[in-house]
Amino acid sequence: MRAKEASAAGVQVVDHPLVAARLSILRARATPPNEFRDNIQQLAIILLGEAARAWETRVVEMESPLRWFLGAELARPIVLVPILRAGLGLLDGMIRIVPEASTGHIGIYRDPQTLRPVRYYSRLPPNLSQAQVLLLDPMLATGQSAAEAVSILKAEGAERIQFVCLVACPTGIKELRRSHPEVPIIAAAVDLELNSAGYIVPGLGDAGDRYFGTT
């Protein structure tokens, strides 16, 4: 799926040299955990910048060392919600840029036989209805975990949700768009294949295991 095709499918693929370079390091089998962590955090910052293009701002009067001016501030609080545990890698990068953000956590694992999502944890801030919410997961594979997580956020009042991932695939995109067509998807790349175990190919393997060194 090329960038233009992905855009038509409701996915914003971030076409940028830094994204391509960092993602190549993440894909490489030989990349050790410390370099994997560094690069996923750097890539998360770039993806955050792209997601933030759609955010609302409001005009505020401010004063520089020389005179008053009309500045801008974010109109809504930010909430970052990683899907545990792999989503924590994206969170670690983004929180450096928006330290004022609140953080929620959703725990979902994929049953290895059915590939269906199983929820085991949810802890979310109270201000979701007014917030700009970023749902974070490195991979959009089958799309079922992402769709379940969006449903959880909506049930808690979230109205402005963006899904941010490193790599998506057509199967996951189709499922998330089917379940929640209004939720934008921001990705570094779209890979074409999903294997019988539910992994994106070529993908980058199990992002959680590689991030935490538990491969």
C-alpha positions as CSV (number, residue, x, y, z in Angstrom):
1,M,0.0,0.0,0.0
2,R,1.6,3.2,-1.2
3,A,1.3,6.5,0.8
4,K,-1.4,7.8,-1.6
5,E,-3.4,4.6,-1.2
6,A,-3.0,4.7,2.5
7,S,-4.2,8.3,2.7
8,A,-7.3,7.3,0.7
9,A,-7.9,4.6,3.3
10,G,-7.9,7.1,6.1
11,V,-4.3,6.7,7.1
12,Q,-1.7,9.4,7.3
13,V,1.6,7.9,6.4
14,V,4.4,10.1,7.5
15,D,6.7,10.3,4.5
16,H,9.9,11.8,5.8
17,P,13.6,10.9,5.5
18,L,14.1,10.8,9.3
19,V,11.1,8.5,9.7
20,A,12.5,6.1,7.0
21,A,15.9,6.0,8.6
22,R,14.7,5.4,12.1
23,L,12.2,2.8,11.0
24,S,14.9,0.9,9.1
25,I,16.9,0.7,12.3
26,L,13.8,-0.6,14.2
27,R,13.2,-3.2,11.5
28,A,16.7,-4.6,11.6
29,R,17.0,-7.9,13.4
30,A,20.5,-7.0,14.7
31,T,19.5,-3.7,16.4
32,P,20.1,-4.2,20.2
33,P,17.5,-3.2,22.8
34,N,19.2,0.1,23.7
35,E,19.2,1.3,20.1
36,F,15.7,0.0,19.6
37,R,14.5,2.1,22.5
38,D,16.3,5.2,21.4
39,N,15.0,5.0,17.9
40,I,11.4,4.2,18.8
41,Q,11.3,7.2,21.1
42,Q,12.8,9.5,18.4
43,L,10.3,8.3,15.9
44,A,7.5,8.8,18.4
45,I,8.4,12.5,18.7
46,I,8.1,12.9,14.9
47,L,4.7,11.1,14.8
48,L,3.5,13.3,17.6
49,G,4.4,16.4,15.6
50,E,2.3,15.0,12.7
51,A,-0.7,14.2,14.9
52,A,-0.5,17.6,16.5
53,R,-1.1,19.3,13.2
54,A,-4.8,18.8,13.6
55,W,-5.0,20.1,17.2
56,E,-6.9,23.2,18.1
57,T,-5.2,26.3,19.5
58,R,-6.4,29.5,21.1
59,V,-5.0,33.0,20.9
60,V,-3.5,34.4,24.1
61,E,-1.9,37.8,24.9
62,M,1.7,37.4,25.9
63,E,4.7,39.6,26.5
64,S,8.2,39.1,24.9
65,P,11.3,41.0,26.3
66,L,10.4,43.8,23.9
67,R,6.6,44.1,23.6
68,W,3.2,42.4,23.8
69,F,2.2,39.9,21.2
70,L,-0.6,37.5,20.3
71,G,0.6,34.0,21.0
72,A,-1.0,30.6,20.9
73,E,-1.7,27.8,23.4
74,L,-3.2,24.4,23.0
75,A,-7.0,24.6,23.4
76,R,-7.4,21.2,24.9
77,P,-5.6,19.0,27.5
78,I,-3.6,16.1,26.1
79,V,-4.0,12.5,27.1
80,L,-1.6,9.9,26.0
81,V,-2.9,6.3,26.3
82,P,-0.5,3.5,25.4
83,I,-1.8,0.0,24.9
84,L,0.3,-2.1,27.2
85,R,3.0,-2.9,27.0
86,A,4.5,-2.1,23.6
87,G,2.8,1.3,23.5
88,L,5.0,2.5,26.4
89,G,7.8,3.0,23.9
90,L,5.9,5.6,22.1
91,L,4.8,7.2,25.3
92,D,8.4,7.5,26.6
93,G,9.3,9.6,23.5
94,M,6.1,11.8,23.4
95,I,6.0,12.7,27.1
96,R,9.4,14.5,26.6
97,I,7.7,16.9,24.2
98,V,4.3,17.2,26.1
99,P,5.2,16.7,29.7
100,E,2.0,18.4,30.7
101,A,0.0,15.5,29.2
102,S,-2.0,13.1,31.4
103,T,-1.4,9.4,30.9
104,G,-3.8,6.5,30.8
105,H,-3.1,2.9,30.3
106,I,-5.1,0.1,28.6
107,G,-4.0,-3.5,29.0
108,I,-5.0,-5.8,26.1
109,Y,-3.4,-9.0,25.0
110,R,-4.1,-11.1,21.9
111,D,-5.2,-14.6,22.4
112,P,-2.7,-16.7,20.5
113,Q,-5.3,-19.2,19.3
114,T,-8.2,-16.9,18.3
115,L,-6.2,-13.7,17.8
116,R,-9.0,-11.9,19.6
117,P,-8.3,-9.1,22.1
118,V,-8.6,-9.8,25.8
119,R,-8.8,-6.8,28.1
120,Y,-7.1,-7.1,31.5
121,Y,-6.5,-3.5,32.6
122,S,-7.8,0.0,32.2
123,R,-6.9,3.2,34.1
124,L,-7.8,6.5,32.4
125,P,-7.8,10.2,33.4
126,P,-11.1,11.8,34.2
127,N,-11.0,14.6,31.6
128,L,-11.3,12.5,28.4
129,S,-14.4,14.3,27.1
130,Q,-12.5,17.6,26.8
131,A,-9.1,16.2,25.9
132,Q,-7.2,15.4,22.7
133,V,-6.5,11.7,23.1
134,L,-3.7,9.8,21.4
135,L,-4.0,6.0,21.5
136,L,-0.5,4.5,21.1
137,D,0.5,1.1,19.8
138,P,3.6,0.4,17.6
139,M,1.7,-2.1,15.4
140,L,-1.7,-2.1,13.8
141,A,-1.9,-5.7,12.8
142,T,-5.3,-7.4,13.0
143,G,-6.8,-4.1,14.3
144,Q,-8.9,-5.8,16.9
145,S,-6.9,-4.6,19.9
146,A,-6.9,-1.1,18.6
147,A,-10.7,-1.2,17.9
148,E,-11.3,-2.6,21.4
149,A,-9.1,0.1,23.0
150,V,-11.0,2.9,21.1
151,S,-14.3,1.4,22.3
152,I,-12.9,1.6,25.9
153,L,-11.9,5.2,25.4
154,K,-15.3,6.2,24.0
155,A,-17.1,4.5,26.9
156,E,-15.1,6.7,29.2
157,G,-16.2,9.8,27.3
158,A,-13.4,10.4,24.8
159,E,-14.5,12.3,21.7
160,R,-11.3,13.3,20.0
161,I,-9.2,10.2,19.5
162,Q,-6.2,9.7,17.2
163,F,-4.4,6.3,16.7
164,V,-0.6,6.5,16.4
165,C,1.5,3.5,15.3
166,L,4.8,2.7,13.7
167,V,3.6,0.1,11.2
168,A,0.1,-0.7,10.0
169,C,-1.2,-3.2,7.5
170,P,-4.3,-3.3,5.3
171,T,-6.1,-5.8,7.6
172,G,-5.7,-3.7,10.7
173,I,-6.6,-0.5,8.9
174,K,-9.8,-2.1,7.5
175,E,-10.8,-3.3,10.9
176,L,-10.2,-0.1,12.8
177,R,-11.9,2.0,10.0
178,R,-14.9,-0.4,10.1
179,S,-15.3,-0.1,13.8
180,H,-14.4,3.5,14.3
181,P,-14.3,5.3,10.9
182,E,-13.9,8.8,12.4
183,V,-10.6,7.9,14.2
184,P,-7.5,9.2,12.2
185,I,-4.6,6.8,11.9
186,I,-1.1,8.2,11.9
187,A,1.6,5.7,10.9
188,A,5.3,5.6,9.9
189,A,4.7,2.9,7.3
190,V,2.1,0.5,5.9
191,D,3.3,-3.1,5.2
192,L,1.2,-5.4,2.9
193,E,1.3,-8.8,4.7
194,L,0.0,-10.3,7.9
195,N,1.2,-13.8,8.6
196,S,-0.8,-16.7,10.1
197,A,0.4,-15.8,13.6
198,G,-1.0,-12.3,13.2
199,Y,2.3,-10.5,12.8
200,I,3.0,-7.8,10.2
201,V,5.5,-8.8,7.6
202,P,8.2,-7.6,7.3
203,G,7.2,-5.5,10.3
204,L,9.7,-5.3,13.1
205,G,8.9,-8.3,15.2
206,D,7.4,-8.1,18.7
207,A,7.9,-4.5,19.6
208,G,7.3,-5.0,23.3
209,D,9.9,-7.8,23.6
210,R,12.4,-5.8,21.6
211,Y,11.9,-2.6,23.6
212,F,12.2,-4.3,27.0
213,G,14.8,-6.8,26.0
214,T,12.7,-9.9,26.7
215,T,13.0,-11.5,23.2
